[in-house]
Amino acid sequence: MTEPTLPGSRNPYSAIVDRAPLPPLPGGARMAFWSIVNLEVWDISRPMARQVIPAPTGQVLLPDVPNWSWHEYGMRVGVWRFFKLYERLGIRPTLSINARVCDDYERVAAHARDLGWEPMGHAWEQMPIHKVDDQRGMIFRSMDRLESFWGKRPIGWLGPGLTQTYDTPENLAEAGVKYIGDFVYDDDPTVITTAQGPLVTLPYTVELNDIPMMIVQHHESAYWKTRVMDQFKRLYEESAERPKIISIAIHPYISGQPHRIRYLEEIYAEVAEYAGVVHMNGAELYDWYNAAAKVHP
């Protein structure tokens, strides 16, 4: 039996202070802001991906209507707040999307497509990759569906819940993926090896994701903005020496709620006061990095 390729061996340890400078960002910017919107399908026949209401007496009951409905609010209402905000700002985010959204919520997926949002593969539906019987088949099915819906094949991938097995990178590279967000181990893009060719990792962060902050850690809504801006200001300071990337990841059933959307709006308003910040999606970040690193032809 072949020994698995461990994640750490795909890119040996590297201290950021020992590396060569990154290439200049487009337009001479010093910092890139990467906005990621997550759209998912929660199958009512399975336990929900997250819970806003704990299961009674700790027993998960199916169907889980209250938690399913909580997610459904995001697709019916919350996501339209996102669309309005980003259209006003002229920002086209990366869309981390379950491919099944194209079928179950075609109205939402079509609007994102028509606005020019970049699709990033996020599995077929929201469930851990470890629980998928045919992982390779699911990845190809997801990428094929997004390609047929958008008219071009996505080049990015984010695992549901950032889940991967040891074989996932090989399956992704074989399916045409060029960059991933699952390796949250660096401020710089890096390159990992697979048997099917290299993958670029972009600096995605779990600590500015609204799920761990709002739903797992139960912070007050305003604190999300505080943490995002604290991170932004430190990275902006460091970007005087080398280009930096900040990423935020939001969900319409969380940050699209009426009591939270103002903090997302305020983040973009404050960031706009800083010179040398450019908004880029994942494909643009990949193209910028790949042009210098020449990871892929």
FIVEXNU-753928 format. One line per field, with one value per residue: residue number from 0; x, y, z of N, C-alpha, C in turn; residue in three letters. Coordinates in steps of 0.02 Angstrom, whole numbers. Layout:
BEGIN
tordren: c(NUM  ...)
n_px: c(X  ...)
n_py: c(Y  ...)
n_pz: c(Z  ...)
ca_px: c(X  ...)
ca_py: c(Y  ...)
ca_pz: c(Z  ...)
c_px: c(X  ...)
c_py: c(Y  ...)
c_pz: c(Z  ...)
setor: c(Ala  ...)
# end
This chain:
BEGIN
tordren: c(0  1  2  3  4  5  6  7  8  9  10  11  12  13  14  15  16  17  18  19  20  21  22  23  24  25  26  27  28  29  30  31  32  33  34  35  36  37  38  39  40  41  42  43  44  45  46  47  48  49  50  51  52  53  54  55  56  57  58  59  60  61  62  63  64  65  66  67  68  69  70  71  72  73  74  75  76  77  78  79  80  81  82  83  84  85  86  87  88  89  90  91  92  93  94  95  96  97  98  99  100  101  102  103  104  105  106  107  108  109  110  111  112  113  114  115  116  117  118  119  120  121  122  123  124  125  126  127  128  129  130  131  132  133  134  135  136  137  138  139  140  141  142  143  144  145  146  147  148  149  150  151  152  153  154  155  156  157  158  159  160  161  162  163  164  165  166  167  168  169  170  171  172  173  174  175  176  177  178  179  180  181  182  183  184  185  186  187  188  189  190  191  192  193  194  195  196  197  198  199  200  201  202  203  204  205  206  207  208  209  210  211  212  213  214  215  216  217  218  219  220  221  222  223  224  225  226  227  228  229  230  231  232  233  234  235  236  237  238  239  240  241  242  243  244  245  246  247  248  249  250  251  252  253  254  255  256  257  258  259  260  261  262  263  264  265  266  267  268  269  270  271  272  273  274  275  276  277  278  279  280  281  282  283  284  285  286  287  288  289  290  291  292  293  294  295  296)
n_px: c(42  30  114  35  42  96  27  125  239  220  255  397  450  462  532  461  543  656  637  636  586  412  328  288  125  -21  -29  59  16  19  -45  -163  -337  -439  -594  -711  -856  -967  -1071  -1191  -1267  -1376  -1424  -1581  -1604  -1498  -1392  -1370  -1247  -1202  -1254  -1370  -1464  -1454  -1468  -1613  -1597  -1474  -1485  -1476  -1600  -1691  -1802  -1699  -1770  -1767  -1628  -1597  -1683  -1627  -1507  -1568  -1624  -1515  -1497  -1616  -1629  -1514  -1402  -1435  -1412  -1274  -1250  -1298  -1211  -1080  -1096  -1118  -993  -912  -840  -790  -811  -730  -820  -854  -923  -1043  -1071  -1199  -1279  -1303  -1409  -1508  -1523  -1535  -1569  -1493  -1359  -1350  -1361  -1243  -1151  -1184  -1144  -1011  -937  -806  -807  -767  -726  -816  -848  -984  -1100  -1135  -1039  -922  -772  -716  -824  -874  -910  -855  -733  -650  -738  -840  -771  -738  -869  -918  -833  -857  -994  -994  -916  -1000  -1105  -1050  -979  -845  -704  -679  -532  -498  -512  -596  -607  -756  -783  -647  -599  -495  -431  -286  -270  -333  -268  -207  -321  -383  -289  -287  -415  -407  -388  -301  -267  -283  -372  -362  -248  -200  -82  8  63  100  74  102  181  124  163  96  52  -4  42  88  8  -51  -57  -162  -167  -281  -386  -439  -470  -532  -648  -824  -894  -815  -795  -922  -1017  -956  -865  -944  -939  -984  -1073  -1009  -875  -817  -785  -689  -585  -553  -508  -401  -314  -299  -235  -111  -55  -53  41  155  161  235  359  350  234  67  -74  -242  -378  -554  -692  -859  -1031  -1197  -1302  -1252  -1161  -1246  -1356  -1475  -1427  -1291  -1239  -1201  -1073  -991  -1005  -946  -814  -764  -779  -686  -566  -554  -498  -363  -214  -151  -209  -279  -421  -440  -487  -480  -432  -367  -267  -198  -153  -69  32  75  127  251  309  291  223  129  113)
n_py: c(-59  110  241  384  553  675  832  926  889  928  1057  1109  1176  1354  1506  1665  1777  1738  1736  1781  1942  1972  1992  2158  2223  2244  2402  2461  2446  2418  2327  2194  2164  2033  1976  1855  1771  1651  1527  1404  1238  1163  1009  953  826  782  804  975  1090  1189  1254  1365  1358  1253  1073  999  935  890  799  767  802  748  799  947  1080  1217  1256  1233  1327  1444  1451  1459  1586  1666  1642  1686  1819  1881  1870  1960  2081  2079  2079  2206  2290  2259  2289  2425  2466  2428  2311  2148  2002  1846  1697  1573  1426  1299  1181  1135  1241  1306  1237  1223  1352  1440  1570  1651  1609  1642  1781  1819  1770  1852  1974  1964  1897  1794  1620  1497  1334  1237  1111  991  996  1055  971  874  832  713  630  600  479  456  546  601  593  680  802  823  825  940  1043  1031  1065  1199  1254  1235  1318  1446  1465  1456  1368  1355  1407  1400  1329  1290  1191  1120  1183  1189  1061  922  768  659  634  735  853  797  755  878  950  868  892  1017  1125  1270  1352  1352  1377  1313  1289  1367  1432  1537  1706  1738  1690  1517  1369  1206  1032  904  742  766  885  1055  1158  1319  1401  1517  1658  1628  1652  1583  1652  1772  1735  1732  1626  1550  1660  1721  1618  1505  1556  1654  1796  1969  2061  2180  2157  2083  2172  2247  2152  2123  2249  2270  2170  2211  2337  2305  2221  2313  2404  2320  2300  2399  2350  2226  2159  2130  2024  2027  1931  1907  1808  1777  1738  1732  1702  1739  1861  1931  1961  2078  2142  2133  2176  2309  2318  2253  2341  2454  2414  2412  2547  2606  2546  2604  2725  2712  2728  2642  2515  2377  2297  2129  1977  1796  1733  1838  1866  1745  1751  1862  1816  1699  1748  1792  1687  1579  1455  1379  1348)
n_pz: c(0  -44  36  109  44  145  202  246  178  51  30  88  249  260  306  311  316  252  117  -59  -125  -160  -320  -384  -350  -456  -539  -452  -321  -144  -67  -73  -72  -41  -71  -23  -56  7  -57  -30  -30  77  112  155  198  272  420  466  403  490  650  715  808  942  944  1016  1179  1142  1039  870  757  616  487  501  521  577  573  439  382  428  354  228  230  199  62  9  53  121  29  -69  -13  -13  -152  -187  -113  -166  -300  -293  -245  -348  -345  -384  -315  -267  -286  -185  -215  -197  -322  -343  -314  -433  -485  -381  -335  -448  -486  -400  -426  -562  -558  -492  -586  -696  -649  -655  -558  -492  -508  -387  -356  -238  -193  -225  -145  23  124  219  133  170  190  68  -51  -180  -210  -313  -423  -378  -374  -510  -562  -501  -548  -685  -691  -647  -748  -861  -826  -803  -918  -927  -862  -688  -596  -466  -299  -148  -11  64  222  225  207  168  105  106  -29  -98  -158  -274  -347  -369  -447  -560  -607  -659  -575  -520  -413  -233  -77  42  120  253  296  278  238  111  -63  -101  -168  -191  -210  -318  -382  -502  -547  -500  -372  -331  -176  -105  9  111  254  407  520  494  443  442  499  602  688  717  734  792  891  943  948  975  850  805  833  734  631  701  718  584  538  624  581  448  462  521  421  318  364  362  227  172  153  86  -34  24  64  108  159  166  217  189  229  167  256  374  380  299  372  443  560  549  425  414  468  379  271  329  344  210  182  270  228  104  130  133  42  -103  -101  -179  -246  -276  -358  -334  -452  -515  -421  -429  -564  -557  -469  -533  -652  -618  -544  -626  -615  -682  -858)
ca_px: c(0  70  109  4  83  74  24  187  292  205  292  438  447  498  521  445  598  711  615  644  527  358  324  244  55  -43  -35  103  -16  59  -85  -222  -394  -473  -661  -738  -925  -980  -1140  -1193  -1330  -1382  -1475  -1626  -1606  -1439  -1379  -1350  -1175  -1192  -1315  -1381  -1505  -1431  -1518  -1645  -1566  -1413  -1500  -1489  -1663  -1702  -1767  -1681  -1801  -1745  -1562  -1602  -1716  -1578  -1466  -1611  -1631  -1459  -1506  -1676  -1625  -1447  -1357  -1453  -1376  -1206  -1250  -1306  -1150  -1023  -1110  -1106  -922  -875  -797  -814  -778  -728  -880  -842  -992  -1063  -1095  -1270  -1314  -1324  -1473  -1556  -1532  -1512  -1577  -1436  -1298  -1351  -1349  -1171  -1118  -1196  -1106  -940  -903  -765  -826  -715  -756  -826  -881  -1050  -1145  -1097  -1026  -850  -746  -703  -886  -894  -890  -812  -708  -628  -797  -874  -733  -748  -938  -925  -798  -892  -1057  -978  -893  -1057  -1148  -1015  -951  -773  -689  -646  -463  -487  -550  -595  -645  -808  -751  -575  -581  -457  -397  -218  -272  -371  -229  -200  -385  -395  -244  -310  -477  -393  -381  -235  -252  -328  -372  -367  -187  -203  -20  57  40  119  59  155  169  128  171  51  72  -34  67  87  -49  -35  -100  -170  -173  -348  -381  -499  -483  -576  -708  -878  -918  -784  -801  -990  -1057  -918  -839  -1000  -922  -1034  -1067  -961  -806  -790  -753  -629  -531  -533  -469  -337  -272  -284  -187  -44  -30  -39  106  207  163  285  420  334  162  27  -141  -290  -439  -611  -739  -924  -1088  -1257  -1345  -1219  -1147  -1302  -1410  -1483  -1389  -1219  -1217  -1169  -1002  -958  -1004  -898  -746  -745  -773  -623  -510  -549  -460  -292  -186  -111  -245  -315  -466  -427  -516  -431  -401  -321  -209  -160  -119  -14  86  99  165  321  334  287  205  94  126)
ca_py: c(0  170  288  448  613  718  902  962  871  957  1120  1110  1237  1412  1566  1721  1824  1713  1730  1837  1986  1957  2042  2215  2215  2285  2474  2484  2441  2385  2278  2169  2145  1977  1964  1790  1757  1579  1506  1332  1201  1120  958  945  756  768  854  1039  1105  1230  1261  1426  1334  1186  1020  987  883  866  748  795  777  759  856  1002  1136  1284  1274  1237  1390  1497  1456  1479  1659  1696  1638  1725  1889  1906  1876  2019  2137  2075  2101  2279  2321  2251  2325  2496  2478  2408  2254  2082  1955  1775  1663  1504  1404  1230  1179  1122  1305  1323  1203  1235  1425  1466  1643  1681  1595  1679  1852  1824  1761  1910  2030  1952  1868  1736  1559  1455  1271  1227  1045  988  1023  1068  914  863  789  647  591  589  412  460  614  623  603  740  861  833  845  1010  1087  1029  1103  1270  1273  1239  1373  1510  1470  1447  1324  1389  1386  1398  1281  1293  1134  1136  1181  1181  990  885  706  659  630  790  895  763  758  947  967  831  922  1082  1178  1301  1379  1330  1419  1269  1290  1434  1430  1586  1770  1739  1630  1467  1316  1138  981  847  697  791  952  1099  1201  1380  1415  1589  1671  1627  1650  1560  1696  1827  1703  1748  1567  1541  1718  1737  1559  1461  1593  1694  1866  2019  2076  2234  2136  2058  2230  2264  2105  2132  2310  2260  2132  2252  2390  2276  2201  2374  2428  2275  2303  2447  2312  2175  2159  2090  2006  2013  1899  1897  1759  1792  1696  1775  1689  1767  1932  1962  1977  2151  2168  2128  2201  2376  2312  2238  2405  2500  2390  2436  2620  2623  2524  2651  2784  2696  2728  2584  2452  2357  2240  2077  1911  1743  1722  1894  1854  1689  1774  1906  1776  1651  1782  1797  1622  1533  1389  1346  1380)
ca_pz: c(0  -51  92  89  42  199  181  259  130  -15  27  149  289  235  346  267  316  211  47  -105  -127  -207  -374  -370  -365  -513  -527  -399  -256  -92  -32  -108  -31  -75  -42  -41  -36  5  -69  -16  -27  135  97  213  219  313  471  437  406  550  690  753  864  961  942  1081  1221  1110  989  804  730  545  458  546  487  597  548  367  367  442  293  172  233  163  -11  -10  72  137  -27  -109  18  -39  -222  -188  -88  -210  -362  -278  -237  -407  -328  -407  -269  -281  -262  -165  -228  -210  -391  -343  -311  -501  -497  -328  -328  -512  -487  -364  -463  -625  -544  -480  -651  -739  -621  -667  -501  -510  -472  -358  -337  -165  -191  -255  -94  83  168  220  80  200  189  -2  -72  -240  -207  -379  -464  -354  -394  -582  -573  -479  -595  -749  -687  -645  -815  -906  -805  -811  -985  -922  -806  -632  -583  -394  -259  -75  14  113  287  210  215  119  124  79  -102  -128  -205  -339  -382  -390  -503  -618  -630  -689  -525  -520  -347  -179  -17  101  161  284  335  257  212  40  -103  -103  -218  -165  -262  -323  -436  -564  -560  -442  -355  -294  -119  -92  82  141  327  444  577  473  416  488  534  668  732  738  750  836  947  969  961  956  778  791  842  670  599  740  702  514  531  658  535  390  479  530  356  279  389  337  154  151  138  36  -45  69  43  161  133  211  191  219  209  168  313  433  370  264  419  451  616  536  360  420  485  315  234  361  328  144  186  303  185  48  151  129  -25  -123  -90  -238  -236  -326  -344  -331  -518  -527  -378  -458  -625  -535  -441  -583  -703  -595  -520  -683  -589  -737  -923)
c_px: c(44  59  78  55  56  75  90  242  279  239  333  436  490  481  512  503  656  695  632  581  475  358  279  172  34  -50  10  72  29  21  -146  -275  -435  -538  -688  -808  -938  -1054  -1143  -1263  -1327  -1440  -1516  -1627  -1547  -1433  -1351  -1275  -1157  -1259  -1316  -1424  -1480  -1487  -1548  -1615  -1504  -1423  -1516  -1551  -1668  -1775  -1755  -1705  -1775  -1676  -1559  -1632  -1669  -1532  -1507  -1622  -1575  -1468  -1567  -1667  -1553  -1402  -1372  -1424  -1304  -1204  -1254  -1243  -1094  -1034  -1098  -1032  -881  -826  -829  -778  -767  -789  -863  -911  -997  -1093  -1171  -1312  -1340  -1391  -1525  -1572  -1507  -1517  -1517  -1372  -1294  -1336  -1274  -1132  -1124  -1160  -1031  -901  -865  -788  -764  -749  -759  -865  -950  -1102  -1106  -1095  -951  -828  -732  -764  -910  -867  -841  -787  -688  -688  -835  -838  -743  -820  -949  -893  -832  -957  -1045  -955  -952  -1101  -1115  -987  -875  -758  -656  -574  -449  -531  -541  -637  -699  -782  -676  -553  -544  -439  -327  -218  -303  -329  -219  -264  -400  -352  -266  -372  -468  -388  -309  -217  -303  -322  -369  -306  -180  -140  28  24  54  84  117  136  175  132  114  77  45  -9  58  21  -22  -83  -102  -185  -245  -339  -446  -517  -525  -638  -765  -907  -882  -794  -871  -1027  -1022  -896  -890  -980  -982  -1020  -1014  -889  -776  -754  -688  -571  -507  -488  -403  -289  -251  -229  -117  -15  -14  28  163  214  209  349  409  259  126  -43  -183  -351  -492  -659  -806  -978  -1152  -1304  -1315  -1209  -1202  -1362  -1415  -1440  -1313  -1196  -1182  -1095  -961  -952  -951  -826  -723  -737  -707  -563  -500  -509  -384  -269  -150  -143  -286  -359  -455  -464  -461  -395  -351  -258  -165  -121  -60  46  117  141  239  349  333  274  172  109  69)
c_py: c(63  216  354  504  661  791  939  947  899  1024  1125  1177  1293  1472  1626  1771  1802  1714  1792  1880  1960  2009  2100  2198  2260  2358  2501  2482  2405  2329  2258  2147  2094  1963  1899  1782  1682  1565  1430  1304  1155  1072  943  874  737  818  918  1052  1145  1233  1330  1412  1264  1134  1008  927  852  814  781  762  795  752  911  1067  1204  1303  1276  1305  1449  1506  1481  1555  1693  1696  1678  1800  1914  1917  1937  2082  2138  2101  2177  2315  2318  2286  2400  2512  2462  2352  2190  2029  1887  1743  1590  1469  1329  1228  1168  1186  1325  1292  1223  1309  1460  1542  1678  1671  1636  1753  1863  1818  1824  1973  2022  1926  1805  1674  1521  1391  1262  1162  1048  1017  1025  1006  901  816  718  601  576  522  414  532  640  637  666  803  875  855  918  1058  1089  1070  1178  1295  1281  1299  1441  1520  1467  1405  1363  1365  1380  1348  1296  1235  1156  1128  1173  1108  964  817  710  661  690  832  862  767  828  966  931  862  992  1140  1204  1329  1354  1379  1379  1271  1360  1446  1487  1652  1777  1683  1582  1416  1249  1089  931  803  720  861  997  1136  1262  1385  1490  1600  1681  1624  1626  1610  1757  1799  1713  1687  1557  1600  1727  1676  1512  1497  1641  1764  1911  2041  2127  2211  2108  2114  2248  2218  2114  2193  2305  2221  2174  2303  2363  2254  2261  2404  2386  2279  2357  2412  2258  2174  2111  2079  1996  1982  1898  1849  1767  1747  1738  1762  1714  1842  1968  1976  2052  2180  2163  2164  2268  2371  2292  2302  2452  2479  2418  2512  2641  2604  2574  2713  2773  2694  2662  2518  2437  2297  2191  2014  1858  1730  1776  1887  1798  1713  1819  1865  1730  1684  1787  1728  1569  1461  1347  1384  1429)
c_pz: c(0  10  69  87  95  178  191  210  61  -25  91  184  258  280  299  262  273  136  6  -106  -176  -263  -355  -388  -423  -493  -473  -330  -207  -58  -73  -58  -69  -38  -68  -13  -44  -5  -68  -23  33  123  159  238  264  369  439  448  469  587  723  814  882  959  1011  1116  1188  1056  921  775  656  528  510  514  511  571  472  346  378  381  235  171  193  89  -35  1  78  77  -70  -78  -6  -111  -227  -167  -139  -277  -351  -274  -300  -395  -353  -366  -301  -250  -249  -165  -235  -280  -394  -336  -380  -518  -445  -320  -391  -515  -455  -404  -528  -614  -531  -545  -693  -714  -629  -607  -523  -472  -448  -334  -261  -154  -223  -208  -29  128  166  164  106  196  118  -25  -131  -244  -276  -424  -444  -377  -468  -596  -555  -528  -663  -747  -685  -713  -863  -890  -818  -881  -985  -860  -750  -625  -508  -359  -185  -50  62  183  283  214  154  148  94  3  -136  -176  -273  -380  -408  -450  -566  -648  -659  -640  -526  -451  -297  -120  47  147  191  326  319  238  137  2  -100  -157  -183  -223  -259  -379  -503  -582  -499  -433  -318  -235  -110  -18  105  217  358  499  559  438  466  523  601  715  760  765  798  899  979  990  945  884  764  796  779  634  636  722  630  507  568  613  475  406  489  463  312  300  361  261  128  129  86  27  2  41  106  128  187  177  227  189  215  227  378  423  331  308  430  507  606  473  366  433  423  274  263  349  262  144  218  260  128  66  146  56  -39  -109  -152  -222  -294  -307  -347  -397  -533  -484  -406  -520  -607  -511  -494  -637  -683  -577  -575  -659  -643  -803  -941)
setor: c(Met  Thr  Glu  Pro  Thr  Leu  Pro  Gly  Ser  Arg  Asn  Pro  Tyr  Ser  Ala  Ile  Val  Asp  Arg  Ala  Pro  Leu  Pro  Pro  Leu  Pro  Gly  Gly  Ala  Arg  Met  Ala  Phe  Trp  Ser  Ile  Val  Asn  Leu  Glu  Val  Trp  Asp  Ile  Ser  Arg  Pro  Met  Ala  Arg  Gln  Val  Ile  Pro  Ala  Pro  Thr  Gly  Gln  Val  Leu  Leu  Pro  Asp  Val  Pro  Asn  Trp  Ser  Trp  His  Glu  Tyr  Gly  Met  Arg  Val  Gly  Val  Trp  Arg  Phe  Phe  Lys  Leu  Tyr  Glu  Arg  Leu  Gly  Ile  Arg  Pro  Thr  Leu  Ser  Ile  Asn  Ala  Arg  Val  Cys  Asp  Asp  Tyr  Glu  Arg  Val  Ala  Ala  His  Ala  Arg  Asp  Leu  Gly  Trp  Glu  Pro  Met  Gly  His  Ala  Trp  Glu  Gln  Met  Pro  Ile  His  Lys  Val  Asp  Asp  Gln  Arg  Gly  Met  Ile  Phe  Arg  Ser  Met  Asp  Arg  Leu  Glu  Ser  Phe  Trp  Gly  Lys  Arg  Pro  Ile  Gly  Trp  Leu  Gly  Pro  Gly  Leu  Thr  Gln  Thr  Tyr  Asp  Thr  Pro  Glu  Asn  Leu  Ala  Glu  Ala  Gly  Val  Lys  Tyr  Ile  Gly  Asp  Phe  Val  Tyr  Asp  Asp  Asp  Pro  Thr  Val  Ile  Thr  Thr  Ala  Gln  Gly  Pro  Leu  Val  Thr  Leu  Pro  Tyr  Thr  Val  Glu  Leu  Asn  Asp  Ile  Pro  Met  Met  Ile  Val  Gln  His  His  Glu  Ser  Ala  Tyr  Trp  Lys  Thr  Arg  Val  Met  Asp  Gln  Phe  Lys  Arg  Leu  Tyr  Glu  Glu  Ser  Ala  Glu  Arg  Pro  Lys  Ile  Ile  Ser  Ile  Ala  Ile  His  Pro  Tyr  Ile  Ser  Gly  Gln  Pro  His  Arg  Ile  Arg  Tyr  Leu  Glu  Glu  Ile  Tyr  Ala  Glu  Val  Ala  Glu  Tyr  Ala  Gly  Val  Val  His  Met  Asn  Gly  Ala  Glu  Leu  Tyr  Asp  Trp  Tyr  Asn  Ala  Ala  Ala  Lys  Val  His  Pro)
# end
